[in-house]
Amino acid sequence: MIRKEEPAAAAEPEAAIPPAVPAPVGPGAATAPVRPSSPPPSVDEDDDLSGLEGMTMADLLGPEPSRRRKPDPRGGSAPAGAPPSRSVDDFDFDEEAFLAALDENEPVGATGEVVSGVVIGVESDGVYVDIGGKAPGFMPKKEACLGVITNLKERFPKGTPVEVLVTREQNADGMVTISARALALRHSWDKVRQLEKEGKVVQVRVNGFNRGGVTCELEGLRGFIPRSQLNEGENHEALMGRALMVAFLEVNTETRKLVLSEKRAASAAKFAELEVGQLVEGQVVAVKPYGFFVDLGGVSGLLHHSSVTGGALRDLREAFQSGDRVKALITELDPARGRIALNTALLENQPGELLIARDTVMAEAAERAHRARSLLRTQEQTAG
């Protein structure tokens, strides 16, 4: 009995059935049924592969997953299984806590900055100071002061407040290097500059000498007095340990030069007795094309030709000669440069009076000086 062929499932395409191989014919052999051949499957237009010619496997697979376009977080549907997108507003943010964290980690102490702190520890090689950073500042023993310290623990017990200068910014551990000595030196130079500006005379003690002069110490700074500026320069070795009154010749913080003079101290002391508007008397010691030099007793003042008289002056010798006694008002003082400006024109009641009645002007100088000082104050207020 021949069994009918069952129809193939509609969801699966028919598979090609190879032709049946005829069984060998022989005596007594049964004849096998011959399966009818199926027609070749038809090629649908949608299954046409002719358009794939020339394409590679990479073209067929498409771009790598890392290069595929990600879904737009601003809109559109996310791929299945992908976590939902989140915006900044979805997170909790404390602005005050954020700023406080920044302040806590802000570097403390830039090079050259003055900071205050408290001693929190002392070692044999230096002192640890809390200056408000994430790590303490370290002050080496040699930077603890201008002098020599034999016992750091006695000099810097724990809890001692100190003011120091940052000499090196923080390292990887947040520690900065600080110095009390460097800050003291800065204050010393500031004080010495002010003393020079005011034309002060100071006392120093000789602590050394060389071929060019002697050395001393002033406000913790090393000073030098040249032999030419010593009253006993020919025997300067004998000045060791002696106290001298000196004035300033040069103060240079960049080159760290502090040059002093014993000879100038006498004139500096005289400057301390003088003031603008004061009436002084002296002797003409030199006549120059630009004016007269007047000896005021240890210091010299310049009476410029423009300050001699309010009238027309054709020749300086019309007013004064070398050796004449002169009374004049001080109109300017510069102790640092050793300069004194004098004026006789302010003593005149009318311009040119000095040229025709010099003796009268000089005799009444004290009375006229009061009016002249009032004029000077008015000029200063106008200029100011």
URGI-V242670 format. One record per residue. N is the residue number from 0. OMEGA is omega in radians with two decimals (none if undefined). Layout:
n: {N N}
omega: {OMEGA OMEGA}
//
This chain:
n: {0 1 2 3 4 5 6 7 8 9 10 11 12 13 14 15 16 17 18 19 20 21 22 23 24 25 26 27 28 29 30 31 32 33 34 35 36 37 38 39 40 41 42 43 44 45 46 47 48 49 50 51 52 53 54 55 56 57 58 59 60 61 62 63 64 65 66 67 68 69 70 71 72 73 74 75 76 77 78 79 80 81 82 83 84 85 86 87 88 89 90 91 92 93 94 95 96 97 98 99 100 101 102 103 104 105 106 107 108 109 110 111 112 113 114 115 116 117 118 119 120 121 122 123 124 125 126 127 128 129 130 131 132 133 134 135 136 137 138 139 140 141 142 143 144 145 146 147 148 149 150 151 152 153 154 155 156 157 158 159 160 161 162 163 164 165 166 167 168 169 170 171 172 173 174 175 176 177 178 179 180 181 182 183 184 185 186 187 188 189 190 191 192 193 194 195 196 197 198 199 200 201 202 203 204 205 206 207 208 209 210 211 212 213 214 215 216 217 218 219 220 221 222 223 224 225 226 227 228 229 230 231 232 233 234 235 236 237 238 239 240 241 242 243 244 245 246 247 248 249 250 251 252 253 254 255 256 257 258 259 260 261 262 263 264 265 266 267 268 269 270 271 272 273 274 275 276 277 278 279 280 281 282 283 284 285 286 287 288 289 290 291 292 293 294 295 296 297 298 299 300 301 302 303 304 305 306 307 308 309 310 311 312 313 314 315 316 317 318 319 320 321 322 323 324 325 326 327 328 329 330 331 332 333 334 335 336 337 338 339 340 341 342 343 344 345 346 347 348 349 350 351 352 353 354 355 356 357 358 359 360 361 362 363 364 365 366 367 368 369 370 371 372 373 374 375 376 377 378 379 380 381 382 383}
omega: {-3.11 -3.13 -3.14 3.08 3.10 -3.14 3.12 3.12 -3.08 -3.07 -3.11 3.10 3.13 3.11 -3.14 -3.12 -3.12 -3.12 -3.14 3.11 -3.11 3.12 -3.13 -3.11 3.12 3.13 3.11 -3.13 3.10 -3.13 -3.14 3.11 -3.12 3.13 3.14 -3.13 3.12 3.10 3.13 -3.13 -3.13 3.12 -3.14 -3.12 -3.12 -3.13 -3.13 -3.09 -3.11 -3.13 -3.11 -3.13 3.11 3.13 3.12 3.11 3.11 3.10 -3.11 -3.10 3.14 -3.12 3.11 -3.10 -3.11 -3.10 -3.13 -3.11 3.13 -3.14 -3.14 -3.13 -3.10 -3.12 3.12 -3.11 3.11 3.12 3.14 3.10 -3.13 3.13 -3.13 3.13 -3.12 3.13 -3.14 -3.12 -3.13 -3.10 3.07 -3.10 3.12 -3.07 -3.13 3.12 3.12 3.13 3.12 3.11 3.09 3.14 -3.12 -3.08 3.11 -3.14 3.14 3.02 2.99 -3.12 -3.11 -3.12 3.07 -3.13 3.09 -3.13 -3.12 3.13 3.13 3.14 -3.13 3.05 -3.12 -3.08 3.14 -3.04 3.07 -3.06 3.06 -3.14 3.05 3.12 3.13 3.06 -3.13 3.01 -3.13 3.13 3.11 -3.07 -3.10 3.14 -3.05 3.13 3.14 -3.11 -3.13 3.11 3.13 -3.11 -3.10 -3.08 3.10 -3.12 -3.09 3.06 -3.14 -3.13 -3.13 3.07 -3.13 3.02 -3.01 3.10 3.11 -3.13 3.09 -3.10 -2.97 3.09 -3.09 -3.14 3.13 -3.10 3.09 3.08 -3.06 -3.08 3.00 -3.14 -3.13 3.11 3.11 3.11 3.12 3.12 -3.14 3.13 3.10 -3.13 -3.14 3.10 3.13 3.10 3.11 -3.12 -3.13 3.12 -3.08 3.00 -3.09 3.12 3.10 3.11 -3.11 3.14 3.11 3.11 3.01 -3.06 -3.06 -3.11 -3.11 3.11 3.14 3.11 3.13 -3.13 3.13 -3.13 3.11 3.13 -3.13 3.10 3.14 3.12 -3.12 -3.13 3.11 3.07 3.11 -3.08 -3.12 -3.13 -3.00 3.11 -3.11 -3.11 -3.13 3.13 -3.12 3.05 -3.11 3.00 -3.04 3.03 -3.04 3.02 -3.13 3.04 -3.08 -3.10 -3.11 3.14 -3.14 3.11 3.07 -3.08 -3.05 -3.11 3.05 -3.12 -3.12 -3.11 3.14 3.12 3.11 3.10 3.10 3.12 -3.12 -3.13 -3.05 3.07 3.12 -3.12 -3.12 3.07 -3.12 3.11 3.14 -3.09 3.10 -3.11 3.13 3.08 -3.12 3.14 -3.09 3.10 -3.09 2.96 -3.05 3.09 -3.10 3.14 -3.14 3.08 -3.14 3.07 3.13 3.01 -3.07 -3.06 3.14 -3.10 -3.10 -3.10 3.08 3.12 -3.14 -3.11 -3.11 -3.12 -3.11 -3.08 3.02 -3.11 -3.08 3.06 3.09 -3.11 3.13 3.04 -3.06 2.94 -3.08 3.09 3.04 3.13 3.13 3.10 3.07 -3.08 -3.10 -3.13 3.09 -3.07 3.08 3.12 -3.11 -3.12 3.04 -3.13 3.14 3.13 -3.13 3.01 3.08 -3.09 3.10 -3.10 -3.11 -3.07 -3.08 -3.12 -3.07 -3.10 3.12 -3.14 -3.12 -3.12 -3.11 -3.04 -3.09 3.13 -3.10 -3.11 -3.14 3.09 -3.11 3.12 3.09 3.11 3.13 3.13 3.12 3.13 3.13 3.12 3.11 3.14 -3.13 none}
//
